[in-house]
Amino acid sequence: MSQIKKQGRPKSEEKSRLILQAASRLFLKDGFTKTSMDGIAKASGVSKQTVYSHFDSKDVLFQSAISSKCRAYQLDTPEVFESASHEPGITECLHKIGRQYIRLIQDPETVGIFRVIIAEAVNNAHVASLFYQAGPKRSLDALGHTIWQLGKGDLTQEKANQLAIDYCALLKGEFHTMLLCGIHPAMNDKHIHEHVGQAAEKIAVLFAHYRNK
């Protein structure tokens, strides 16, 4: 699989950042299919060759844009899950991750890219797969691993992964569908705390049930 090419000098890292920012704007504005590497090069003020020197393909660049957004909410790095796993209990751990998850999925740019994916997926399942692997799948895998660690050997990885899926489903619930449809506003901090708390408590009950079986 193609990988992001390693960056060396600060100047190179700055160009990579500019390319990624320009690509993110274009993917959001025009969608994946209509966005070209030529257009990204022009928008970022570099040559097409420079774009390819940082990112092997448009697929890699698109997935990097998705990962970058997740990273902005600390949901694309093992550190946040490692930190959460040191909370006093499963409920507190899920609270910490859940609040960031809600803030991510209701971010205007995230909502926008979800709508782009939905619109393009009918004729281009490939872009939906790229999005899923770089965003939801990666976060689910990390959450599943964290829950498994909290199980301290009393929980199988399969059960832990299922709890991760169930938790994210509870967090999104009806809210996410209504948000994407434009008929529900983003939650404020108070509502996020309440919503996440309810979902976390339900998963904590299932977690205890599976550990005691």
Beta strands, then each sheet from edge to edge (+ up, - down):
end
